[in-house]
């Protein structure tokens, strides 16, 4: 699925033709709602641990979710236990996901005050959220989703409460340019996955491990096939050269030496 379709609003005007309507967003599957909500829980936890974090987009994607962010601390897998512990606290509090529709002027003001994708006002603007607000079409409602003290610019939808996210796990970190443009800042992209319960999540990771084992088991066979294929290609190439030389009355043996 496309980023613009799942993140609510486009990251720039160029993606306008990829945007989903409000009705289409409401058709998000239960799993996508859980993962979209877990992206907000992740952002809530990071905002608590690193208040200087600047968040861009946090959509659900196939089999999981991610959130793009910029901050002074470079997140690594070693940080995952600390972040997940904070996420578990947010889930345990069973915070309500509250939708709030606001005027464009209010959204611009909140972004300038650093209030969006944050736990409170900050000294620096929420620069990526400000950019997104400025690119929302004039005729489209602007909404926030609030859980606890965390407020994020978002078109939704979400689960009712943070407690509806039964199980989650952060998986890896990558880098991504804002809006996919190398001229823009390079952001940290934190990936994770989430499920209704731990049983479903355990089954998912068991499936991944089994697929990995099958892949490793098949690699030697595949390597042997590739070696045999290369040998056949070399023999065919040399045989073709030999026949071409013989047809011209030359010494075909020289072709095999090439």
WOSUL-V251820 format. One record per residue. N is the residue number from 1. RES is the residue in one small letter. SS is DSSP state (alpha for helix, beta for strand, coil for the rest). OMEGA is omega in radians with two decimals (none if undefined). Layout:
((N & RES & SS & OMEGA) (N & RES & SS & OMEGA))
This chain:
((1 & x & coil & -3.05) (2 & x & coil & -3.14) (3 & x & alpha & -3.09) (4 & x & alpha & -3.10) (5 & x & alpha & -3.02) (6 & x & alpha & -3.07) (7 & x & coil & 3.11) (8 & x & coil & -3.13) (9 & x & coil & -3.14) (10 & x & coil & 3.07) (11 & x & coil & 3.01) (12 & x & coil & -3.08) (13 & x & alpha & -3.11) (14 & x & alpha & -3.08) (15 & x & alpha & -3.06) (16 & x & alpha & -3.06) (17 & x & alpha & 3.13) (18 & x & alpha & -3.03) (19 & x & coil & 3.07) (20 & x & coil & 3.08) (21 & x & coil & 3.10) (22 & x & alpha & 3.11) (23 & x & alpha & 3.14) (24 & x & alpha & 3.12) (25 & x & alpha & 3.14) (26 & x & coil & 3.12) (27 & x & coil & 3.08) (28 & x & coil & -3.10) (29 & x & coil & 3.12) (30 & x & alpha & -3.14) (31 & x & alpha & 3.13) (32 & x & alpha & 3.10) (33 & x & alpha & 3.12) (34 & x & alpha & -3.09) (35 & x & alpha & 3.05) (36 & x & alpha & 3.13) (37 & x & alpha & 3.14) (38 & x & alpha & 3.05) (39 & x & alpha & 3.09) (40 & x & alpha & 3.10) (41 & x & alpha & 3.07) (42 & x & alpha & -3.13) (43 & x & alpha & 3.10) (44 & x & alpha & -3.13) (45 & x & alpha & -3.12) (46 & x & alpha & 3.11) (47 & x & alpha & 3.11) (48 & x & alpha & -3.09) (49 & x & alpha & -3.11) (50 & x & coil & -3.05) (51 & x & coil & -3.13) (52 & x & coil & -3.07) (53 & x & coil & 3.06) (54 & x & beta & -3.06) (55 & x & beta & 3.10) (56 & x & coil & -3.10) (57 & x & coil & 3.14) (58 & x & coil & -3.07) (59 & x & coil & 2.88) (60 & x & beta & 3.07) (61 & x & beta & -3.12) (62 & x & coil & 3.11) (63 & x & coil & 3.12) (64 & x & beta & -3.12) (65 & x & beta & 2.97) (66 & x & beta & 2.96) (67 & x & beta & 3.07) (68 & x & beta & -3.11) (69 & x & beta & 3.08) (70 & x & beta & 3.06) (71 & x & coil & -3.05) (72 & x & coil & 3.14) (73 & x & coil & 3.09) (74 & x & coil & -3.09) (75 & x & coil & 3.08) (76 & x & coil & 3.11) (77 & x & alpha & 3.10) (78 & x & alpha & 3.11) (79 & x & alpha & -3.02) (80 & x & alpha & -3.14) (81 & x & alpha & 3.12) (82 & x & alpha & 3.13) (83 & x & alpha & -3.13) (84 & x & alpha & 3.10) (85 & x & alpha & 3.11) (86 & x & alpha & 3.09) (87 & x & alpha & 3.11) (88 & x & alpha & 3.09) (89 & x & alpha & 3.13) (90 & x & alpha & 3.12) (91 & x & alpha & -3.11) (92 & x & alpha & 3.12) (93 & x & coil & 3.08) (94 & x & coil & -3.11) (95 & x & coil & 3.10) (96 & x & beta & 2.97) (97 & x & coil & -3.07) (98 & x & beta & 3.10) (99 & x & beta & 3.13) (100 & x & beta & 3.10) (101 & x & beta & -3.07) (102 & x & beta & 3.06) (103 & x & coil & 3.13) (104 & x & alpha & -3.13) (105 & x & alpha & 3.12) (106 & x & alpha & 3.14) (107 & x & alpha & 3.12) (108 & x & alpha & 3.13) (109 & x & alpha & -3.14) (110 & x & alpha & 3.11) (111 & x & alpha & 3.13) (112 & x & alpha & -3.13) (113 & x & coil & 3.13) (114 & x & coil & -3.03) (115 & x & coil & -3.06) (116 & x & coil & -3.04) (117 & x & coil & -3.12) (118 & x & beta & 3.14) (119 & x & coil & 3.14) (120 & x & coil & 3.12) (121 & x & coil & -3.12) (122 & x & coil & -3.10) (123 & x & coil & -3.12) (124 & x & coil & 3.13) (125 & x & coil & 2.97) (126 & x & coil & -2.86) (127 & x & alpha & -3.14) (128 & x & alpha & 3.10) (129 & x & alpha & 3.10) (130 & x & alpha & 3.12) (131 & x & alpha & -3.13) (132 & x & alpha & 3.11) (133 & x & alpha & -3.10) (134 & x & alpha & -3.13) (135 & x & coil & 3.05) (136 & x & coil & -3.14) (137 & x & coil & -3.08) (138 & x & coil & -3.05) (139 & x & coil & -3.08) (140 & x & coil & 3.11) (141 & x & coil & 3.08) (142 & x & beta & -3.09) (143 & x & beta & 3.00) (144 & x & beta & 2.87) (145 & x & beta & -3.06) (146 & x & beta & 2.96) (147 & x & beta & -3.00) (148 & x & coil & 3.12) (149 & x & coil & -3.09) (150 & x & beta & 3.11) (151 & x & beta & 3.14) (152 & x & beta & 3.02) (153 & x & beta & -3.04) (154 & x & coil & 3.08) (155 & x & coil & 3.11) (156 & x & coil & -0.03) (157 & x & coil & -3.14) (158 & x & coil & 2.99) (159 & x & coil & -3.08) (160 & x & coil & -3.05) (161 & x & beta & 3.10) (162 & x & alpha & 3.13) (163 & x & alpha & 3.10) (164 & x & alpha & 3.04) (165 & x & coil & -2.98) (166 & x & coil & -3.10) (167 & x & beta & 3.13) (168 & x & beta & 3.11) (169 & x & beta & 3.01) (170 & x & beta & -2.99) (171 & x & beta & -3.13) (172 & x & beta & -3.14) (173 & x & beta & 3.09) (174 & x & beta & 3.08) (175 & x & beta & 3.12) (176 & x & beta & 3.07) (177 & x & beta & 3.08) (178 & x & alpha & -3.08) (179 & x & alpha & 3.14) (180 & x & alpha & -3.08) (181 & x & coil & -3.08) (182 & x & coil & 3.07) (183 & x & coil & -3.14) (184 & x & coil & -3.14) (185 & x & coil & 3.05) (186 & x & beta & -3.06) (187 & x & beta & 2.99) (188 & x & beta & 3.12) (189 & x & beta & -3.11) (190 & x & beta & -3.13) (191 & x & beta & 3.03) (192 & x & beta & 3.04) (193 & x & beta & -3.09) (194 & x & beta & -3.10) (195 & x & beta & 3.14) (196 & x & coil & 3.14) (197 & x & coil & -3.08) (198 & x & alpha & 3.12) (199 & x & alpha & 3.12) (200 & x & alpha & -3.12) (201 & x & alpha & 3.12) (202 & x & alpha & 3.13) (203 & x & alpha & 3.14) (204 & x & alpha & -3.11) (205 & x & alpha & 3.03) (206 & x & alpha & 3.10) (207 & x & alpha & 3.12) (208 & x & alpha & 3.14) (209 & x & alpha & 3.12) (210 & x & alpha & 3.11) (211 & x & alpha & 3.12) (212 & x & alpha & 3.13) (213 & x & alpha & 3.12) (214 & x & alpha & 3.14) (215 & x & alpha & 3.14) (216 & x & alpha & -3.14) (217 & x & alpha & -3.09) (218 & x & alpha & -3.07) (219 & x & alpha & 3.12) (220 & x & alpha & 3.12) (221 & x & alpha & 3.14) (222 & x & alpha & 3.13) (223 & x & alpha & 3.12) (224 & x & alpha & 3.12) (225 & x & alpha & -3.13) (226 & x & alpha & 3.10) (227 & x & alpha & 3.14) (228 & x & alpha & 3.13) (229 & x & alpha & 3.13) (230 & x & alpha & 3.12) (231 & x & alpha & 3.13) (232 & x & alpha & 3.13) (233 & x & alpha & 3.13) (234 & x & alpha & 3.13) (235 & x & alpha & 3.14) (236 & x & alpha & -3.13) (237 & x & alpha & -3.14) (238 & x & alpha & 3.12) (239 & x & alpha & 3.11) (240 & x & alpha & 3.13) (241 & x & alpha & 3.13) (242 & x & alpha & -3.12) (243 & x & alpha & 3.13) (244 & x & alpha & 3.13) (245 & x & alpha & 3.13) (246 & x & alpha & -3.13) (247 & x & alpha & 3.12) (248 & x & coil & 3.11) (249 & x & coil & -3.14) (250 & x & coil & 3.12) (251 & x & coil & -3.08) (252 & x & coil & -3.10) (253 & x & alpha & -3.12) (254 & x & alpha & -3.12) (255 & x & alpha & -3.12) (256 & x & alpha & -3.12) (257 & x & coil & -3.11) (258 & x & coil & none))
